[in-house]
Amino acid sequence: MRHDFPLGAALWARYGPDMFKYRFPYARPGARIGLLGGSFDPPHAGHDLISQTALRAFGLDAIWWLVAPANPLKDNPPADLRARLSAAKSIVTGSRIQPFAIEADLGTRYTADTLHAMQRLYPAAQFIWLMGGDNMLQFHHWDRWQQIAHSAPIGVIARPQARARIAFAPAARALQGARRYDLRALVGGPLPAWGVATGPLSAESSTRIRGQGLW
């Protein structure tokens, strides 16, 4: 059965009926899905831990890790995409967290473009963009960050002791009136909207792993 995808016939022509089976995940209508983007260079237990926290706090059906071909904010290119994707698949726990290389297939580079494309591909899904607390501190440096904030709710996952710092981030101050404390109401609610979930986070980091030559 052919679906009428708003992105046009190009993706269908490329993948045909196997579009969801092999390249793009399936999302049932109304599914509440968290999108966690990043280089995952390399992926580690901390990525899984914040995803588990987000599943519970925001009441999500699934979280898709968007393993990016590259990070526009970093000068050095990441490791091979296939290696990072394979490593990500090996560390996730539970079936509701799934890594994909969707941006490579879409040909998008910036979050604003990825989110726009995902919303056109999945008009019946309900997305929330997820990020760690450290990313919220630099969110104002992202390309078209205000457009992102007005396109989807933002779920921030932070360490309990770092929660207060987030409120003073430039983007947080600019979106102060959009902060919500009923985290499960973020998805499907009016925009802009963002909220902070706290939980135990790993001290592990991709930078430390690379620095120790473990990746």
Contacts in CASP RR format, 6 or more apart in sequence:
PFRMAT RR
TARGET T0000
AUTHOR 0000-0000-0000
METHOD contacts of the structure
MODEL  1
MRHDFPLGAALWARYGPDMFKYRFPYARPGARIGLLGGSFDPPHAGHDLI
SQTALRAFGLDAIWWLVAPANPLKDNPPADLRARLSAAKSIVTGSRIQPF
AIEADLGTRYTADTLHAMQRLYPAAQFIWLMGGDNMLQFHHWDRWQQIAH
SAPIGVIARPQARARIAFAPAARALQGARRYDLRALVGGPLPAWGVATGP
LSAESSTRIRGQGLW
1 17 0 8 1.000
2 12 0 8 1.000
2 17 0 8 1.000
3 12 0 8 1.000
5 11 0 8 1.000
5 12 0 8 1.000
5 120 0 8 1.000
5 121 0 8 1.000
6 120 0 8 1.000
6 121 0 8 1.000
6 123 0 8 1.000
7 117 0 8 1.000
7 120 0 8 1.000
7 121 0 8 1.000
11 19 0 8 1.000
11 121 0 8 1.000
12 19 0 8 1.000
15 22 0 8 1.000
15 23 0 8 1.000
15 24 0 8 1.000
20 26 0 8 1.000
23 105 0 8 1.000
24 100 0 8 1.000
24 102 0 8 1.000
24 105 0 8 1.000
24 121 0 8 1.000
25 64 0 8 1.000
25 98 0 8 1.000
25 100 0 8 1.000
27 33 0 8 1.000
27 62 0 8 1.000
27 122 0 8 1.000
27 124 0 8 1.000
27 125 0 8 1.000
29 124 0 8 1.000
29 125 0 8 1.000
30 124 0 8 1.000
30 125 0 8 1.000
30 126 0 8 1.000
31 61 0 8 1.000
31 62 0 8 1.000
31 124 0 8 1.000
31 125 0 8 1.000
31 126 0 8 1.000
32 58 0 8 1.000
32 59 0 8 1.000
32 60 0 8 1.000
32 61 0 8 1.000
32 62 0 8 1.000
32 126 0 8 1.000
32 128 0 8 1.000
32 187 0 8 1.000
33 60 0 8 1.000
33 61 0 8 1.000
33 62 0 8 1.000
33 63 0 8 1.000
33 64 0 8 1.000
33 122 0 8 1.000
33 125 0 8 1.000
33 126 0 8 1.000
33 127 0 8 1.000
33 128 0 8 1.000
34 54 0 8 1.000
34 58 0 8 1.000
34 60 0 8 1.000
34 62 0 8 1.000
34 63 0 8 1.000
34 64 0 8 1.000
34 127 0 8 1.000
34 128 0 8 1.000
34 129 0 8 1.000
34 130 0 8 1.000
35 63 0 8 1.000
35 64 0 8 1.000
35 66 0 8 1.000
35 114 0 8 1.000
35 115 0 8 1.000
35 118 0 8 1.000
35 127 0 8 1.000
35 128 0 8 1.000
35 129 0 8 1.000
35 130 0 8 1.000
35 152 0 8 1.000
36 47 0 8 1.000
36 50 0 8 1.000
36 51 0 8 1.000
36 54 0 8 1.000
36 63 0 8 1.000
36 64 0 8 1.000
36 65 0 8 1.000
36 66 0 8 1.000
36 130 0 8 1.000
36 131 0 8 1.000
37 65 0 8 1.000
37 66 0 8 1.000
37 67 0 8 1.000
37 68 0 8 1.000
37 111 0 8 1.000
37 130 0 8 1.000
37 131 0 8 1.000
38 65 0 8 1.000
38 66 0 8 1.000
38 67 0 8 1.000
38 68 0 8 1.000
38 71 0 8 1.000
39 67 0 8 1.000
39 68 0 8 1.000
39 70 0 8 1.000
39 71 0 8 1.000
39 74 0 8 1.000
39 78 0 8 1.000
39 84 0 8 1.000
39 206 0 8 1.000
40 47 0 8 1.000
40 65 0 8 1.000
40 67 0 8 1.000
40 68 0 8 1.000
40 84 0 8 1.000
40 85 0 8 1.000
40 87 0 8 1.000
40 88 0 8 1.000
40 99 0 8 1.000
40 206 0 8 1.000
41 71 0 8 1.000
41 78 0 8 1.000
41 79 0 8 1.000
41 84 0 8 1.000
41 206 0 8 1.000
41 210 0 8 1.000
41 215 0 8 1.000
42 79 0 8 1.000
42 84 0 8 1.000
42 87 0 8 1.000
42 206 0 8 1.000
42 209 0 8 1.000
42 210 0 8 1.000
42 215 0 8 1.000
43 65 0 8 1.000
43 67 0 8 1.000
43 84 0 8 1.000
43 87 0 8 1.000
43 88 0 8 1.000
43 91 0 8 1.000
43 99 0 8 1.000
43 206 0 8 1.000
44 91 0 8 1.000
44 202 0 8 1.000
44 204 0 8 1.000
44 205 0 8 1.000
44 206 0 8 1.000
44 209 0 8 1.000
45 91 0 8 1.000
45 202 0 8 1.000
45 204 0 8 1.000
46 201 0 8 1.000
46 202 0 8 1.000
46 204 0 8 1.000
47 65 0 8 1.000
47 88 0 8 1.000
47 91 0 8 1.000
48 91 0 8 1.000
48 92 0 8 1.000
48 93 0 8 1.000
48 97 0 8 1.000
49 200 0 8 1.000
49 201 0 8 1.000
49 202 0 8 1.000
50 130 0 8 1.000
50 132 0 8 1.000
50 157 0 8 1.000
50 201 0 8 1.000
51 63 0 8 1.000
51 65 0 8 1.000
51 92 0 8 1.000
51 97 0 8 1.000
51 130 0 8 1.000
52 93 0 8 1.000
52 97 0 8 1.000
53 157 0 8 1.000
53 197 0 8 1.000
53 198 0 8 1.000
53 199 0 8 1.000
53 200 0 8 1.000
53 201 0 8 1.000
54 60 0 8 1.000
54 63 0 8 1.000
54 130 0 8 1.000
54 155 0 8 1.000
54 157 0 8 1.000
54 197 0 8 1.000
55 63 0 8 1.000
55 96 0 8 1.000
55 97 0 8 1.000
57 157 0 8 1.000
57 183 0 8 1.000
57 184 0 8 1.000
57 197 0 8 1.000
58 128 0 8 1.000
58 155 0 8 1.000
58 183 0 8 1.000
58 184 0 8 1.000
58 186 0 8 1.000
58 187 0 8 1.000
58 197 0 8 1.000
59 183 0 8 1.000
59 184 0 8 1.000
59 187 0 8 1.000
60 96 0 8 1.000
60 128 0 8 1.000
60 187 0 8 1.000
61 96 0 8 1.000
62 96 0 8 1.000
62 97 0 8 1.000
62 98 0 8 1.000
63 96 0 8 1.000
63 97 0 8 1.000
63 98 0 8 1.000
63 130 0 8 1.000
64 98 0 8 1.000
64 99 0 8 1.000
64 100 0 8 1.000
64 102 0 8 1.000
65 88 0 8 1.000
65 92 0 8 1.000
65 97 0 8 1.000
65 98 0 8 1.000
65 99 0 8 1.000
65 100 0 8 1.000
66 100 0 8 1.000
66 101 0 8 1.000
66 102 0 8 1.000
66 103 0 8 1.000
66 114 0 8 1.000
67 81 0 8 1.000
67 84 0 8 1.000
67 85 0 8 1.000
67 88 0 8 1.000
67 99 0 8 1.000
67 100 0 8 1.000
67 101 0 8 1.000
67 103 0 8 1.000
68 78 0 8 1.000
68 103 0 8 1.000
69 78 0 8 1.000
69 81 0 8 1.000
69 101 0 8 1.000
69 103 0 8 1.000
69 104 0 8 1.000
69 109 0 8 1.000
70 77 0 8 1.000
70 78 0 8 1.000
70 109 0 8 1.000
71 78 0 8 1.000
72 109 0 8 1.000
72 110 0 8 1.000
72 143 0 8 1.000
73 138 0 8 1.000
73 141 0 8 1.000
73 142 0 8 1.000
78 84 0 8 1.000
79 215 0 8 1.000
81 101 0 8 1.000
81 104 0 8 1.000
85 99 0 8 1.000
85 100 0 8 1.000
85 101 0 8 1.000
88 99 0 8 1.000
89 99 0 8 1.000
92 98 0 8 1.000
92 99 0 8 1.000
102 114 0 8 1.000
102 118 0 8 1.000
103 109 0 8 1.000
103 114 0 8 1.000
106 113 0 8 1.000
106 114 0 8 1.000
106 117 0 8 1.000
106 118 0 8 1.000
108 114 0 8 1.000
108 117 0 8 1.000
110 142 0 8 1.000
110 143 0 8 1.000
110 144 0 8 1.000
111 129 0 8 1.000
111 142 0 8 1.000
111 143 0 8 1.000
111 148 0 8 1.000
112 142 0 8 1.000
112 143 0 8 1.000
112 144 0 8 1.000
112 145 0 8 1.000
112 147 0 8 1.000
112 148 0 8 1.000
112 151 0 8 1.000
115 127 0 8 1.000
115 129 0 8 1.000
115 148 0 8 1.000
115 151 0 8 1.000
115 152 0 8 1.000
116 151 0 8 1.000
118 127 0 8 1.000
119 127 0 8 1.000
119 151 0 8 1.000
119 152 0 8 1.000
126 187 0 8 1.000
126 188 0 8 1.000
127 152 0 8 1.000
127 187 0 8 1.000
128 152 0 8 1.000
128 153 0 8 1.000
128 154 0 8 1.000
128 155 0 8 1.000
128 186 0 8 1.000
128 187 0 8 1.000
129 148 0 8 1.000
129 152 0 8 1.000
129 153 0 8 1.000
129 154 0 8 1.000
129 155 0 8 1.000
130 154 0 8 1.000
130 155 0 8 1.000
130 156 0 8 1.000
130 157 0 8 1.000
131 139 0 8 1.000
131 154 0 8 1.000
131 155 0 8 1.000
131 156 0 8 1.000
131 157 0 8 1.000
132 156 0 8 1.000
132 157 0 8 1.000
132 158 0 8 1.000
133 156 0 8 1.000
133 157 0 8 1.000
133 158 0 8 1.000
133 159 0 8 1.000
133 162 0 8 1.000
133 166 0 8 1.000
133 196 0 8 1.000
135 156 0 8 1.000
136 154 0 8 1.000
136 156 0 8 1.000
136 158 0 8 1.000
136 166 0 8 1.000
136 169 0 8 1.000
136 171 0 8 1.000
136 172 0 8 1.000
136 196 0 8 1.000
137 165 0 8 1.000
137 166 0 8 1.000
137 169 0 8 1.000
138 169 0 8 1.000
139 145 0 8 1.000
139 169 0 8 1.000
139 170 0 8 1.000
139 171 0 8 1.000
140 169 0 8 1.000
140 170 0 8 1.000
140 171 0 8 1.000
140 174 0 8 1.000
142 148 0 8 1.000
145 171 0 8 1.000
146 174 0 8 1.000
148 154 0 8 1.000
149 171 0 8 1.000
149 175 0 8 1.000
149 178 0 8 1.000
149 191 0 8 1.000
149 192 0 8 1.000
149 194 0 8 1.000
150 191 0 8 1.000
150 192 0 8 1.000
151 191 0 8 1.000
152 191 0 8 1.000
153 180 0 8 1.000
153 186 0 8 1.000
153 187 0 8 1.000
153 188 0 8 1.000
153 189 0 8 1.000
153 191 0 8 1.000
153 192 0 8 1.000
153 193 0 8 1.000
153 194 0 8 1.000
153 195 0 8 1.000
154 192 0 8 1.000
154 193 0 8 1.000
154 194 0 8 1.000
154 195 0 8 1.000
155 183 0 8 1.000
155 186 0 8 1.000
155 194 0 8 1.000
155 195 0 8 1.000
155 196 0 8 1.000
155 197 0 8 1.000
156 166 0 8 1.000
156 194 0 8 1.000
156 195 0 8 1.000
156 196 0 8 1.000
156 197 0 8 1.000
157 196 0 8 1.000
157 197 0 8 1.000
157 198 0 8 1.000
157 199 0 8 1.000
157 201 0 8 1.000
158 166 0 8 1.000
158 196 0 8 1.000
158 197 0 8 1.000
158 198 0 8 1.000
158 199 0 8 1.000
158 201 0 8 1.000
159 198 0 8 1.000
159 199 0 8 1.000
159 201 0 8 1.000
160 198 0 8 1.000
160 199 0 8 1.000
163 196 0 8 1.000
163 198 0 8 1.000
166 172 0 8 1.000
166 196 0 8 1.000
167 173 0 8 1.000
167 176 0 8 1.000
172 179 0 8 1.000
172 194 0 8 1.000
175 192 0 8 1.000
175 194 0 8 1.000
178 191 0 8 1.000
178 192 0 8 1.000
178 193 0 8 1.000
178 194 0 8 1.000
179 193 0 8 1.000
179 194 0 8 1.000
179 195 0 8 1.000
179 196 0 8 1.000
180 186 0 8 1.000
180 193 0 8 1.000
180 194 0 8 1.000
180 195 0 8 1.000
181 195 0 8 1.000
183 195 0 8 1.000
183 197 0 8 1.000
186 193 0 8 1.000
186 194 0 8 1.000
186 195 0 8 1.000
206 215 0 8 1.000
209 215 0 8 1.000
END
